[in-house]
Amino acid sequence: MKKIFIPIFALLLVLFVACSDSDDNGTNGNEEPEVVRVVADTLAQPSTSDVNVGWAGVDSTEVEIGGSQTYGVNPNLSNQDVILSAVVRDNTLYLRAKWHDATANIWGNYLRNLNDDGTGNFEQNVFEGEDMFFVLFGGANNGTERADCATMCHVTEHHTTGGGNADVWKWMATRTAPGLLAEDEFWGASGRDLDAIQVNTYVYRTNWDGNFSQPKWMHSTGTAYTEPYLYLSDTANEYMPLGWTYNARIPGYGIDGGIHDALSRTMSSRWDVIAISEFDSTGADMSAWTWTVVFARALNTGHADDIDLSAMDSVQVTIAATHNDPESSTPAHSGSEPFWLILNP
């Protein structure tokens, strides 16, 4: 009995692998079986204002980040499973990511007052960074490298080696989260580039006047404002140097909340990815606290610096998360091995 069972099992295994390979083939010409697949739901309707609405009943997949130094290990995030879900609906891709982080770092590069006499003497502070999450899509033109971040990021310093492009969505807890967007990048053989924008469509602007070594903006309520996000629509006409206590904070960026509107997103390729987020700190155990981010982008934006996902049955993807990284540093991320996102089940 054993002599008969083993060959039959092996044959079934070969057939299973062959079928799995053709499922991933799509328009990418994939010849090698991949273990992890995130299959998009086509019936759900996710919200673009609440990270939890519309995801009930959508299957999720655990994708490990930080599993090896090859793809990066952040010492604060280490290795863990990111819970990923995807929906393709009305020519839009929705991607939901949930991962553990013991703290929400949202005061990236804030300004700190050094005086204790009630006057303002601010410095640009880099003691605290921000949390980030990246989604890297391999272009159908990028050879066998596809979305392999190990060859793009860790060996060649952010450029492709497969002869094509990669599309990268970058969510940042300080700079893009308050604008309800992710920043879009397009990588090629010459390096990583931010997508094109129209004039003055900047979601975040540095809140620092280098000529006078002081903030450009403060909130209209002045010293009473203690929140981490400073929307330009809520700022005073000019910075006032009086009434500040020692160690008082002013957000290091001015946020333009108007770029989120549909017209700006259509015109500026850099801002065509919606990204809403929520940090859940309920419960006494900090190790169970989580970030959840929902991304949404048209399958085909019509922009030359975006991968046309409408022409693909499946696409290879890599994800990564960082913790408390200052703007001036190269983020130490916990990254994943490449996996397949099935767009057309």
Backbone torsions as a table, in degrees:
resi	resn	phi	psi	omega
1	MET	NA	-41.1	-178.1
2	LYS	-66.1	-35.8	-178.9
3	LYS	-66.2	-30.3	178.9
4	ILE	-80.5	-39.8	-174.3
5	PHE	-65.8	-41.9	-174.3
6	ILE	-63.5	-48.9	178.6
7	PRO	-61.9	-39.1	179.9
8	ILE	-64.5	-42.8	178.4
9	PHE	-61.0	-42.2	-179.9
10	ALA	-63.7	-40.0	178.8
11	LEU	-63.6	-43.4	178.0
12	LEU	-62.0	-37.7	179.5
13	LEU	-64.7	-41.7	178.1
14	VAL	-62.0	-43.5	179.2
15	LEU	-64.0	-38.6	179.8
16	PHE	-64.8	-44.3	179.9
17	VAL	-64.0	-40.3	-179.4
18	ALA	-63.9	-42.7	178.5
19	CYS	-65.9	-40.5	179.6
20	SER	-62.4	-37.9	-178.6
21	ASP	-64.9	-41.7	-178.6
22	SER	-69.1	-28.9	177.5
23	ASP	-63.3	-36.1	-177.7
24	ASP	-85.2	-11.4	-171.2
25	ASN	-61.0	-51.2	178.4
26	GLY	46.6	-136.5	176.9
27	THR	-98.0	7.6	-177.3
28	ASN	-91.2	-11.5	-179.5
29	GLY	67.2	31.8	-178.0
30	ASN	-67.4	129.8	-179.5
31	GLU	-110.0	-8.0	-174.8
32	GLU	-116.0	136.1	179.2
33	PRO	-68.2	138.6	176.6
34	GLU	-115.4	141.2	-174.8
35	VAL	-76.6	-48.4	-171.9
36	VAL	-92.7	128.1	176.9
37	ARG	-133.4	133.3	172.1
38	VAL	-108.5	114.9	-174.7
39	VAL	-99.8	126.0	-176.8
40	ALA	-74.6	135.2	170.8
41	ASP	-78.0	148.2	-179.4
42	THR	-119.0	4.9	-176.9
43	LEU	-110.3	-31.1	-176.6
44	ALA	-68.4	159.2	176.9
45	GLN	-130.0	90.4	-178.5
46	PRO	-68.1	154.5	175.5
47	SER	-85.4	151.4	172.8
48	THR	-107.3	19.8	175.8
49	SER	-133.2	-8.6	179.5
50	ASP	-142.2	123.7	-173.7
51	VAL	-69.3	-13.6	-176.0
52	ASN	-105.0	-15.3	-175.5
53	VAL	-82.4	129.1	175.1
54	GLY	94.3	0.3	-176.8
55	TRP	-104.9	-2.3	178.1
56	ALA	-63.9	128.8	179.2
57	GLY	87.9	-7.8	177.5
58	VAL	-82.8	128.0	-179.9
59	ASP	-63.9	147.7	177.9
60	SER	-123.6	159.1	-179.9
61	THR	-131.2	138.1	176.3
62	GLU	-87.3	122.7	178.2
63	VAL	-117.9	119.5	-176.6
64	GLU	-76.3	134.4	169.7
65	ILE	-118.1	151.5	178.4
66	GLY	72.9	22.3	-177.7
67	GLY	-79.8	-16.7	179.7
68	SER	-157.6	154.8	177.2
69	GLN	-64.9	-22.4	179.5
70	THR	-57.5	-38.4	-178.8
71	TYR	-109.4	8.0	172.4
72	GLY	96.1	138.1	177.1
73	VAL	-133.8	115.0	173.5
74	ASN	-83.2	127.3	-175.1
75	PRO	-62.8	-23.5	179.3
76	ASN	-85.4	-31.0	-179.2
77	LEU	-95.8	-29.7	179.1
78	SER	54.4	-149.1	177.1
79	ASN	-99.4	135.6	-178.8
80	GLN	-160.0	168.5	178.3
81	ASP	-98.4	124.4	171.1
82	VAL	-87.5	131.4	179.0
83	ILE	-88.6	112.0	-176.2
84	LEU	-111.5	137.6	173.0
85	SER	-137.2	151.0	-178.4
86	ALA	-138.1	147.4	175.0
87	VAL	-136.7	135.7	169.9
88	VAL	-115.1	116.0	-174.7
89	ARG	-149.5	130.8	176.6
90	ASP	53.9	47.0	176.8
91	ASN	61.3	26.8	179.1
92	THR	-128.6	138.4	173.6
93	LEU	-98.7	125.2	172.9
94	TYR	-109.7	131.8	179.8
95	LEU	-130.7	124.8	-178.5
96	ARG	-113.8	126.2	-179.3
97	ALA	-124.2	134.1	178.8
98	LYS	-133.7	126.0	-178.6
99	TRP	-143.5	162.3	-177.7
100	HIS	-85.4	137.0	173.2
101	ASP	-153.1	125.9	-173.8
102	ALA	-70.6	-21.3	179.3
103	THR	-141.2	150.0	174.2
104	ALA	-97.2	109.7	-179.4
105	ASN	-95.3	102.5	-173.6
106	ILE	-125.8	5.2	178.3
107	TRP	-102.8	45.5	-176.9
108	GLY	-61.0	125.3	174.2
109	ASN	50.3	50.9	177.9
110	TYR	-76.9	171.1	178.9
111	LEU	-101.8	136.6	-175.0
112	ARG	-123.7	134.0	179.0
113	ASN	-82.1	130.9	-177.2
114	LEU	-96.8	-14.1	-175.7
115	ASN	-89.0	151.3	177.1
116	ASP	-117.2	18.0	-178.3
117	ASP	-109.6	15.3	178.5
118	GLY	89.8	-4.6	177.9
119	THR	-100.0	158.5	-179.5
120	GLY	-92.6	127.3	174.2
121	ASN	-141.4	81.9	-168.0
122	PHE	-90.6	149.0	172.2
123	GLU	-122.5	153.4	172.3
124	GLN	-74.9	122.0	-171.7
125	ASN	-103.7	128.7	179.2
126	VAL	-117.9	18.0	-179.4
127	PHE	-70.3	-27.0	-178.5
128	GLU	-124.9	130.8	179.3
129	GLY	-101.3	-145.4	-178.7
130	GLU	-142.0	159.0	174.3
131	ASP	-84.2	148.4	-179.3
132	MET	-140.6	158.9	174.1
133	PHE	-142.4	135.2	-176.3
134	PHE	-121.1	141.2	171.0
135	VAL	-125.3	119.4	-177.3
136	LEU	-112.9	120.4	179.2
137	PHE	-103.9	127.9	175.7
138	GLY	-79.2	132.2	177.6
139	GLY	-72.3	152.2	178.6
140	ALA	-65.1	-11.2	-178.7
141	ASN	-98.5	6.8	-169.7
142	ASN	-100.3	33.7	172.6
143	GLY	55.3	-145.6	-179.9
144	THR	-83.3	-10.1	177.0
145	GLU	-68.9	-39.5	179.1
146	ARG	49.5	-107.8	-176.9
147	ALA	-115.4	29.3	-176.4
148	ASP	-76.2	99.0	-177.6
149	CYS	-67.6	-22.5	-179.8
150	ALA	-63.4	-36.8	179.7
151	THR	-85.8	-28.3	-179.2
152	MET	-81.6	-44.9	-169.3
153	CYS	-96.9	-39.5	-168.2
154	HIS	-94.5	-21.6	-178.9
155	VAL	-106.5	-42.8	-172.3
156	THR	-108.3	3.5	177.5
157	GLU	58.7	62.7	169.1
158	HIS	68.3	52.8	163.6
159	HIS	-152.1	155.8	-174.9
160	THR	-77.6	154.8	176.8
161	THR	-124.2	3.3	-177.5
162	GLY	-95.9	4.9	178.2
163	GLY	90.3	2.1	-177.8
164	GLY	-134.7	-139.4	-172.4
165	ASN	-130.1	162.8	171.4
166	ALA	-133.8	141.7	179.5
167	ASP	-106.2	126.9	-173.9
168	VAL	-124.4	125.9	173.4
169	TRP	-101.0	127.6	-173.4
170	LYS	-124.0	107.2	175.9
171	TRP	-94.2	133.3	-178.7
172	MET	-129.5	127.7	-170.5
173	ALA	-66.0	-24.4	179.5
174	THR	-99.1	-43.9	-169.3
175	ARG	-90.2	-39.1	-176.8
176	THR	-109.2	-25.8	-177.6
177	ALA	-56.6	-45.7	-179.2
178	PRO	-67.0	-19.8	176.4
179	GLY	-89.5	0.9	178.2
180	LEU	60.6	36.2	-177.4
181	LEU	-141.0	165.5	167.2
182	ALA	-114.4	154.3	177.4
183	GLU	-90.8	133.3	-173.5
184	ASP	-101.2	132.4	177.5
185	GLU	-123.2	157.3	177.6
186	PHE	-133.1	115.5	-176.1
187	TRP	-100.6	141.4	176.0
188	GLY	-138.6	-166.4	-176.3
189	ALA	-67.5	-22.1	-177.5
190	SER	-93.6	-8.2	178.2
191	GLY	141.8	-171.5	179.1
192	ARG	-97.2	133.1	-179.1
193	ASP	-129.9	140.8	171.1
194	LEU	-71.5	144.1	177.3
195	ASP	-63.6	162.4	-177.1
196	ALA	-69.5	151.9	176.3
197	ILE	-133.6	161.3	170.1
198	GLN	-83.8	165.7	-177.6
199	VAL	-58.0	129.8	174.3
200	ASN	67.3	17.7	175.7
201	THR	-95.9	72.7	178.6
202	TYR	-111.5	117.2	178.9
203	VAL	-66.2	-39.2	179.5
204	TYR	-127.5	141.2	177.7
205	ARG	-130.5	139.4	-179.2
206	THR	-64.9	127.6	-178.1
207	ASN	-91.2	69.3	180.0
208	TRP	-153.8	128.7	175.8
209	ASP	-99.5	100.6	-176.7
210	GLY	-65.3	-26.0	-179.2
211	ASN	-68.8	-34.7	-176.9
212	PHE	-114.6	2.7	-179.6
213	SER	51.0	53.4	-179.9
214	GLN	-151.8	165.6	178.0
215	PRO	-63.3	148.9	172.5
216	LYS	-77.1	-39.1	-173.6
217	TRP	-134.1	154.0	166.9
218	MET	-137.7	163.9	-179.8
219	HIS	-66.3	153.2	-178.4
220	SER	-62.1	-22.1	176.7
221	THR	-87.1	2.2	174.3
222	GLY	67.2	-129.7	-174.6
223	THR	-70.7	-11.9	-179.4
224	ALA	-77.3	-14.0	-175.4
225	TYR	-86.1	126.2	-176.5
226	THR	-128.3	12.9	-178.2
227	GLU	-82.3	159.0	-175.5
228	PRO	-80.8	-18.8	-177.0
229	TYR	-109.4	130.0	-179.1
230	LEU	-116.9	104.3	178.5
231	TYR	-81.8	135.1	-177.1
232	LEU	-60.8	-28.4	178.8
233	SER	-68.8	-14.8	-178.4
234	ASP	-107.8	9.5	-174.7
235	THR	-88.5	158.3	175.5
236	ALA	-79.4	168.3	-179.0
237	ASN	-66.1	-30.9	-179.3
238	GLU	-155.2	159.7	178.7
239	TYR	-76.0	134.7	177.5
240	MET	-110.0	128.4	-171.8
241	PRO	-85.8	4.4	-175.1
242	LEU	-111.1	154.4	174.1
243	GLY	90.6	9.4	-177.2
244	TRP	-93.5	136.8	177.0
245	THR	-88.6	164.2	178.0
246	TYR	-63.1	135.1	-179.3
247	ASN	71.7	11.0	176.7
248	ALA	-60.5	147.0	-178.5
249	ARG	-110.7	145.2	167.0
250	ILE	-127.8	134.2	178.6
251	PRO	-54.2	141.8	-176.0
252	GLY	-81.7	-2.9	180.0
253	TYR	-136.1	145.7	169.0
254	GLY	-97.0	129.4	-174.4
255	ILE	-104.9	128.8	174.8
256	ASP	-96.1	102.7	-177.7
257	GLY	-76.2	-7.1	-177.1
258	GLY	-83.0	-13.5	-178.5
259	ILE	-68.8	-17.6	-178.2
260	HIS	-69.5	-16.3	-176.8
261	ASP	-66.2	157.8	-171.3
262	ALA	-60.3	-38.1	-177.2
263	LEU	-65.4	-45.9	-179.8
264	SER	-63.4	-38.7	-179.8
265	ARG	-68.9	-32.8	178.2
266	THR	-70.7	-38.0	-176.1
267	MET	-81.0	-31.2	-174.6
268	SER	-111.8	110.7	-177.5
269	SER	-62.9	-28.4	-179.2
270	ARG	-64.2	-25.5	-174.2
271	TRP	-117.7	33.1	-178.5
272	ASP	-93.3	8.4	178.3
273	VAL	-111.4	111.6	173.3
274	ILE	-71.2	140.6	177.1
275	ALA	-147.4	107.8	175.9
276	ILE	-103.6	150.6	-172.3
277	SER	-145.3	160.0	178.4
278	GLU	-151.9	134.5	173.6
279	PHE	-105.2	123.5	-177.6
280	ASP	-103.4	108.3	-179.7
281	SER	-112.1	24.9	177.1
282	THR	-75.4	146.4	-179.1
283	GLY	97.2	152.7	-175.9
284	ALA	-79.1	-20.7	-176.2
285	ASP	-90.3	107.7	-177.9
286	MET	-63.6	-25.9	-179.4
287	SER	-66.9	-14.0	179.6
288	ALA	-98.5	-2.2	179.4
289	TRP	-70.5	147.6	-171.7
290	THR	-139.3	152.8	163.6
291	TRP	-99.4	140.0	169.2
292	THR	-127.7	128.0	177.8
293	VAL	-126.9	134.0	173.8
294	VAL	-114.2	120.3	176.9
295	PHE	-99.0	149.7	174.6
296	ALA	-148.0	129.4	178.5
297	ARG	-150.3	146.0	175.6
298	ALA	-59.9	140.2	177.9
299	LEU	-57.5	-41.0	176.8
300	ASN	-125.9	106.5	-178.1
301	THR	-82.2	-17.8	-175.4
302	GLY	84.2	-0.3	179.3
303	HIS	-92.1	141.4	-177.9
304	ALA	-67.5	-23.8	-178.6
305	ASP	-100.3	27.8	172.5
306	ASP	-128.5	139.7	174.2
307	ILE	-71.6	133.6	178.4
308	ASP	-81.5	99.4	-178.7
309	LEU	-77.6	-15.8	179.9
310	SER	-69.9	-19.6	-179.5
311	ALA	-92.4	7.1	-174.2
312	MET	-124.0	135.4	173.5
313	ASP	-78.5	-32.2	179.0
314	SER	-150.2	156.7	-179.1
315	VAL	-142.8	141.5	177.6
316	GLN	-83.7	141.0	-172.1
317	VAL	-135.9	148.7	168.7
318	THR	-128.5	143.3	176.8
319	ILE	-123.7	159.3	177.2
320	ALA	-156.9	151.3	177.1
321	ALA	-130.6	147.9	175.7
322	THR	-123.8	167.8	-179.3
323	HIS	-135.7	119.5	169.8
324	ASN	55.3	48.5	-179.1
325	ASP	-98.3	127.1	176.4
326	PRO	-71.3	155.0	-176.6
327	GLU	-59.7	-31.7	-172.4
328	SER	-81.0	-6.6	-175.5
329	SER	-107.0	163.2	170.3
330	THR	-83.0	116.8	-173.8
331	PRO	-58.2	135.1	172.1
332	ALA	-89.8	104.2	-173.3
333	HIS	-107.7	156.2	166.1
334	SER	-95.1	115.0	-174.8
335	GLY	-112.5	167.1	-179.9
336	SER	-106.6	161.8	165.5
337	GLU	-72.9	156.9	177.3
338	PRO	-60.1	143.8	176.3
339	PHE	-139.5	172.9	-177.0
340	TRP	-105.7	132.6	170.8
341	LEU	-103.2	115.7	-177.9
342	ILE	-89.4	108.3	-175.8
343	LEU	-84.5	-32.7	-177.2
344	ASN	-125.1	82.3	-174.0
345	PRO	-56.8	NA	NA
